Amino acid sequence: MNGDDSGLGEDRLVAAEADLDDRVVEGALRPTRLDEFIGQERVRAQLGLVLEAARRRGGTADHVLLSGPPGLGKTTLATIIARELDAPLRITSGPAVQHAGDLAAILSSLQPGEVLFLDEIHRTARPAEEMLYLAMEDFRVDVVIGKGPGATAVPLELPPFTLVAATTRAGLLPGPLRDRFGFTAHLDFYDPEDLLAIIDRSAHIIGVSVDRAGAQEIARRSRGTPRIANRLLRRVRDYAQVHGDGRLDLDTARAALDLYEVDGLGLDRLDRAVLDAVVVRFGGGPVGLSTLAVAVGEETETVESVAEPFLVRCGLLVRTPRGRVATPAAWTHLGLGVPPRSGIGGQPPLDFGTGDST
């Protein structure tokens, strides 16, 4: 092996160690008890009641469905539920359960009282989804042995368990499945004060000093999402350690976040690319999703599920039957003058066609 190959191997090892360190830190930042969980007060109160009642009965808790955008704490709440019930936790996801047999194998190996966390439940295959109906309601599954006319359904009793399911798209779940959850909760984006508390707690855990102004700047650019707040905190910490004295003040936070292309509203490179395409290239819209995705060099699903929800929530973009349209706030955010127009959101009633609005 020559020297160049050796150096490349060392670089990959350093990168892998850095990635592992970030995962370890992210795990350490997750609260482990309900009283440590910051924000979502109504959900915490309701869930606390469900868990306390189960503890007093000495039985399993009702099945729980958690919905909401990514990064708000659904996985964290699943681990908290298991910890509060003093029960083991089994973790899987919808994409990993593509056959009824996959689900049957998981369910049949559960221990009494175990908590099964099924992430992205809306991506579970339909045969496995239908098997869940019986398992959740009667703690039983029917295992089919053989094929064709000679196939036989053998009932398999399951120990009582608690299913905790998470989804970012609750509307994709069929009604019969939703109805089998005893408790459903929707997690909302966090307000700045809750994010400040999360940043203060995380800074203490990772051993960095952050003043209130610096923490406020990180919170302001975190899109109301704890996962993003913790990630930005770690990147500002890196900047402070390399370019400063290790203290996270306002100037350090601004310099670090500008370096990582996170602007004052929390828009990142993809968000601004989408906004710039709609405003500058297509005159404010309307423009169809597939055309917009090609313009920014991304998949349509990425644009629709990653960038658009935040742009719409910020009031910078509007979804219409004819396509995506920029609002006056979008022009202002990009430092452009708002043209005197009529039409949706005060934008030009240009016609880019109606066949590409999905």
C-alpha positions as CSV (number, residue, x, y, z in Angstrom):
1,M,0.0,0.0,0.0
2,N,1.5,3.4,-1.0
3,G,1.6,6.5,1.2
4,D,-1.4,8.1,-0.5
5,D,-3.6,5.1,0.2
6,S,-2.5,5.1,3.8
7,G,-3.3,8.7,4.2
8,L,-6.8,8.2,2.7
9,G,-7.4,5.3,5.1
10,E,-6.5,7.5,8.0
11,D,-8.8,10.2,6.8
12,R,-11.6,7.7,6.5
13,L,-10.9,6.5,10.0
14,V,-10.9,10.0,11.5
15,A,-14.2,10.7,9.6
16,A,-15.8,7.5,11.0
17,E,-14.7,8.3,14.5
18,A,-16.1,11.8,14.2
19,D,-19.4,10.4,13.0
20,L,-19.5,7.9,15.8
21,D,-18.7,10.7,18.3
22,D,-21.7,12.8,17.0
23,R,-24.0,9.8,17.3
24,V,-22.8,9.2,20.9
25,V,-23.3,12.8,21.8
26,E,-26.8,12.9,20.2
27,G,-27.8,9.9,22.2
28,A,-26.5,11.5,25.4
29,L,-28.6,14.6,24.7
30,R,-31.9,12.6,24.7
31,P,-33.9,12.9,27.9
32,T,-34.6,9.5,29.6
33,R,-37.5,10.4,31.8
34,L,-40.8,12.3,31.1
35,D,-40.0,15.0,33.6
36,E,-36.7,15.7,31.8
37,F,-38.5,16.2,28.4
38,I,-38.8,19.9,27.6
39,G,-41.7,21.3,25.7
40,Q,-44.9,19.7,24.4
41,E,-46.6,20.3,27.8
42,R,-50.0,19.0,26.8
43,V,-48.6,15.8,25.3
44,R,-46.4,15.2,28.3
45,A,-49.4,15.7,30.7
46,Q,-51.6,13.3,28.7
47,L,-48.9,10.7,28.2
48,G,-47.9,10.9,31.9
49,L,-51.5,10.1,32.9
50,V,-51.6,7.1,30.5
51,L,-48.3,5.7,31.9
52,E,-49.2,6.3,35.6
53,A,-52.5,4.6,35.2
54,A,-50.8,1.6,33.6
55,R,-48.3,1.4,36.4
56,R,-51.1,1.5,39.0
57,R,-53.0,-1.3,37.2
58,G,-49.8,-3.3,37.0
59,G,-50.5,-4.0,33.3
60,T,-49.3,-2.8,29.9
61,A,-50.1,0.7,28.7
62,D,-52.4,1.4,25.7
63,H,-50.9,1.5,22.3
64,V,-49.5,5.0,21.5
65,L,-49.4,6.8,18.1
66,L,-47.0,9.8,17.9
67,S,-47.2,12.0,14.8
68,G,-45.5,15.2,13.7
69,P,-42.6,16.5,11.7
70,P,-39.1,15.0,12.0
71,G,-36.9,15.9,14.9
72,L,-39.5,16.9,17.5
73,G,-38.9,13.9,19.8
74,K,-41.0,11.0,18.7
75,T,-38.2,8.5,19.1
76,T,-37.2,10.0,22.4
77,L,-40.7,9.7,23.7
78,A,-40.7,6.0,22.7
79,T,-37.6,5.3,24.8
80,I,-39.1,7.3,27.6
81,I,-42.3,5.3,27.6
82,A,-40.2,2.1,27.9
83,R,-38.2,3.5,30.7
84,E,-41.2,4.8,32.6
85,L,-42.9,1.4,32.3
86,D,-39.6,-0.3,33.3
87,A,-40.0,-2.5,30.2
88,P,-37.6,-3.6,27.5
89,L,-37.7,-1.7,24.2
90,R,-37.7,-3.3,20.7
91,I,-37.1,-1.0,17.8
92,T,-38.0,-1.5,14.2
93,S,-39.4,0.6,11.3
94,G,-42.0,0.4,8.6
95,P,-39.6,0.0,5.7
96,A,-38.1,-3.0,7.5
97,V,-41.5,-4.7,7.7
98,Q,-42.3,-5.5,4.1
99,H,-43.9,-8.9,4.7
100,A,-46.4,-10.3,7.2
101,G,-43.8,-12.9,8.1
102,D,-41.4,-10.2,9.1
103,L,-43.9,-8.7,11.6
104,A,-45.0,-12.2,12.8
105,A,-41.3,-13.0,13.7
106,I,-41.0,-9.7,15.6
107,L,-44.2,-10.1,17.5
108,S,-43.8,-13.7,18.4
109,S,-40.4,-13.0,20.0
110,L,-41.7,-10.2,22.3
111,Q,-41.5,-10.6,26.1
112,P,-44.6,-9.9,28.3
113,G,-44.9,-6.1,28.8
114,E,-42.3,-5.3,26.2
115,V,-42.6,-2.0,24.3
116,L,-42.3,-2.3,20.5
117,F,-41.4,1.0,18.7
118,L,-42.4,1.0,15.1
119,D,-41.0,4.1,13.4
120,E,-42.4,5.4,10.1
121,I,-45.5,3.1,10.5
122,H,-47.0,4.7,7.4
123,R,-44.4,2.9,5.3
124,T,-45.4,-0.6,6.6
125,A,-46.4,-3.1,3.9
126,R,-50.2,-3.6,3.7
127,P,-50.2,-7.4,4.6
128,A,-48.1,-6.6,7.7
129,E,-50.4,-3.6,8.5
130,E,-53.4,-5.9,8.4
131,M,-51.7,-8.4,10.7
132,L,-51.2,-5.5,13.2
133,Y,-55.0,-5.1,13.6
134,L,-55.4,-8.5,15.3
135,A,-52.1,-8.3,17.2
136,M,-53.0,-4.9,18.7
137,E,-56.6,-5.8,19.6
138,D,-56.4,-9.4,20.6
139,F,-52.7,-10.0,21.1
140,R,-52.9,-12.8,18.5
141,V,-51.7,-13.3,15.0
142,D,-52.7,-15.9,12.4
143,V,-49.7,-17.6,10.8
144,V,-50.5,-19.1,7.4
145,I,-48.8,-22.4,6.8
146,G,-48.7,-23.7,3.2
147,K,-50.1,-22.2,0.0
148,G,-53.1,-22.5,-2.1
149,P,-56.3,-24.5,-1.1
150,G,-54.3,-26.4,1.4
151,A,-53.1,-23.4,3.4
152,T,-53.9,-23.4,7.0
153,A,-54.1,-20.4,9.4
154,V,-52.6,-21.3,12.8
155,P,-53.5,-18.8,15.6
156,L,-50.5,-17.7,17.6
157,E,-51.1,-16.1,21.0
158,L,-48.9,-13.1,21.9
159,P,-47.9,-11.8,25.3
160,P,-49.4,-8.4,26.2
161,F,-47.2,-5.6,24.7
162,T,-47.4,-1.9,24.0
163,L,-47.0,-0.7,20.5
164,V,-45.5,2.8,20.1
165,A,-45.7,4.0,16.5
166,A,-44.4,7.1,15.0
167,T,-45.2,8.8,11.7
168,T,-44.6,12.1,9.9
169,R,-47.6,11.5,7.7
170,A,-50.6,10.5,9.9
171,G,-53.0,11.0,7.0
172,L,-51.6,8.0,5.2
173,L,-52.6,5.6,8.0
174,P,-56.0,3.8,7.3
175,G,-58.7,4.6,9.8
176,P,-59.0,1.0,11.2
177,L,-55.3,1.2,12.2
178,R,-55.5,4.7,13.8
179,D,-58.6,3.6,15.8
180,R,-56.7,0.8,17.5
181,F,-54.3,3.2,19.3
182,G,-55.5,4.0,22.8
183,F,-53.6,7.3,22.8
184,T,-52.6,9.5,19.9
185,A,-50.5,12.7,20.1
186,H,-49.4,15.2,17.6
187,L,-46.1,17.0,18.3
188,D,-45.9,20.6,17.3
189,F,-42.9,22.8,16.5
190,Y,-41.2,24.2,19.6
191,D,-41.4,27.9,20.7
192,P,-38.2,29.8,21.2
193,E,-38.2,29.6,25.0
194,D,-38.4,25.8,25.0
195,L,-35.6,25.7,22.4
196,L,-33.5,27.9,24.7
197,A,-34.1,25.5,27.6
198,I,-33.1,22.6,25.3
199,I,-29.9,24.4,24.2
200,D,-28.9,25.3,27.8
201,R,-29.4,21.7,28.9
202,S,-27.5,20.3,25.9
203,A,-24.6,22.8,26.4
204,H,-24.3,21.7,30.0
205,I,-24.2,18.0,28.9
206,I,-21.5,18.5,26.3
207,G,-19.5,20.8,28.5
208,V,-19.6,24.2,26.7
209,S,-20.4,27.7,27.9
210,V,-23.1,29.5,26.0
211,D,-24.5,32.9,26.9
212,R,-28.2,33.8,26.5
213,A,-27.6,35.9,23.3
214,G,-25.7,33.1,21.6
215,A,-28.3,30.5,22.6
216,Q,-31.1,32.8,21.3
217,E,-29.4,33.1,18.0
218,I,-29.1,29.3,17.7
219,A,-32.7,28.9,18.7
220,R,-33.9,31.5,16.2
221,R,-32.3,29.5,13.4
222,S,-33.4,26.1,14.5
223,R,-36.7,25.9,12.7
224,G,-38.6,25.1,15.9
225,T,-36.9,21.7,16.0
226,P,-34.8,20.3,18.9
227,R,-32.8,18.0,16.7
228,I,-31.7,20.9,14.5
229,A,-31.0,23.0,17.6
230,N,-28.7,20.3,19.0
231,R,-26.9,19.9,15.7
232,L,-26.3,23.6,15.3
233,L,-25.1,23.9,18.9
234,R,-22.5,21.3,18.1
235,R,-21.4,23.1,15.0
236,V,-21.1,26.4,16.8
237,R,-19.1,24.6,19.5
238,D,-16.7,23.4,16.8
239,Y,-16.3,26.9,15.5
240,A,-15.7,28.4,18.9
241,Q,-13.1,25.8,19.7
242,V,-11.2,26.4,16.4
243,H,-11.7,30.2,15.9
244,G,-12.4,31.4,19.4
245,D,-11.9,30.8,23.1
246,G,-14.5,28.0,23.3
247,R,-17.3,30.3,24.6
248,L,-20.5,30.5,22.5
249,D,-21.5,34.2,22.4
250,L,-23.6,36.0,19.9
251,D,-20.8,36.9,17.5
252,T,-19.5,33.4,17.5
253,A,-23.0,31.9,16.9
254,R,-23.6,34.3,14.0
255,A,-20.2,33.6,12.4
256,A,-20.6,29.9,12.7
257,L,-24.1,29.7,11.4
258,D,-23.3,32.0,8.5
259,L,-20.3,29.7,7.7
260,Y,-22.7,26.7,7.6
261,E,-25.2,28.6,5.4
262,V,-28.0,28.8,7.9
263,D,-29.6,32.2,7.6
264,G,-31.5,34.3,10.1
265,L,-34.8,32.4,9.5
266,G,-33.2,29.0,9.6
267,L,-33.2,28.5,5.8
268,D,-30.4,26.3,4.6
269,R,-28.9,25.9,1.1
270,L,-31.7,23.8,-0.3
271,D,-34.4,26.1,1.1
272,R,-32.8,29.2,-0.5
273,A,-32.2,27.4,-3.8
274,V,-36.0,26.5,-3.9
275,L,-37.0,30.0,-3.0
276,D,-34.5,31.6,-5.5
277,A,-35.8,29.3,-8.3
278,V,-39.4,30.2,-7.7
279,V,-38.7,34.0,-7.3
280,V,-35.9,34.6,-9.8
281,R,-36.1,31.9,-12.5
282,F,-39.9,31.6,-12.6
283,G,-40.9,35.2,-11.7
284,G,-42.7,34.2,-8.5
285,G,-44.6,31.2,-10.0
286,P,-46.7,29.3,-10.3
287,V,-44.3,26.5,-11.0
288,G,-44.8,22.8,-10.8
289,L,-43.1,20.5,-8.3
290,S,-41.2,18.4,-10.8
291,T,-40.0,21.5,-12.7
292,L,-38.9,23.0,-9.4
293,A,-37.0,19.9,-8.4
294,V,-35.1,19.8,-11.8
295,A,-34.3,23.5,-11.4
296,V,-32.6,22.9,-8.0
297,G,-31.1,19.5,-8.9
298,E,-33.0,17.5,-6.2
299,E,-35.6,14.7,-6.2
300,T,-39.2,15.8,-6.1
301,E,-39.7,14.0,-2.8
302,T,-36.8,15.9,-1.2
303,V,-38.2,19.3,-2.3
304,E,-41.7,18.4,-1.2
305,S,-40.9,16.8,2.2
306,V,-37.8,18.6,3.3
307,A,-37.8,22.2,1.9
308,E,-41.4,23.0,1.2
309,P,-43.0,22.5,4.6
310,F,-40.7,25.0,6.3
311,L,-41.0,27.5,3.5
312,V,-44.8,27.3,3.7
313,R,-44.8,27.6,7.5
314,C,-42.7,30.7,7.2
315,G,-45.1,32.2,4.8
316,L,-42.6,32.4,2.0
317,L,-44.2,29.9,-0.4
318,V,-47.8,28.9,-1.2
319,R,-49.0,25.6,-2.7
320,T,-51.8,26.2,-5.3
321,P,-53.5,23.9,-7.8
322,R,-51.4,25.4,-10.5
323,G,-48.1,25.1,-8.7
324,R,-45.9,26.8,-6.2
325,V,-46.1,30.5,-5.8
326,A,-43.8,32.9,-3.9
327,T,-45.3,35.4,-1.4
328,P,-44.2,39.0,-1.0
329,A,-42.2,37.9,2.0
330,A,-40.1,35.7,-0.2
331,W,-39.0,38.6,-2.3
332,T,-38.2,40.6,0.8
333,H,-36.2,37.8,2.4
334,L,-34.1,37.5,-0.8
335,G,-33.4,41.2,-0.7
336,L,-35.5,41.9,-3.8
337,G,-38.2,44.5,-4.4
338,V,-41.7,43.2,-4.4
339,P,-43.2,43.8,-7.9
340,P,-46.6,45.4,-8.1
341,R,-48.7,42.4,-9.1
342,S,-52.1,41.0,-8.6
343,G,-52.8,37.3,-8.1
344,I,-52.1,34.8,-5.4
345,G,-49.9,36.2,-2.6
346,G,-49.6,39.4,-4.6
347,Q,-47.5,37.6,-7.2
348,P,-47.7,37.7,-11.0
349,P,-50.5,35.8,-12.6
350,L,-48.1,34.2,-15.0
351,D,-49.1,31.0,-16.8
352,F,-46.4,28.3,-16.7
353,G,-49.0,25.6,-17.6
354,T,-51.2,23.5,-15.3
355,G,-50.0,20.0,-16.1
356,D,-47.0,20.1,-13.7
357,S,-48.5,21.3,-10.4
358,T,-48.1,18.1,-8.4
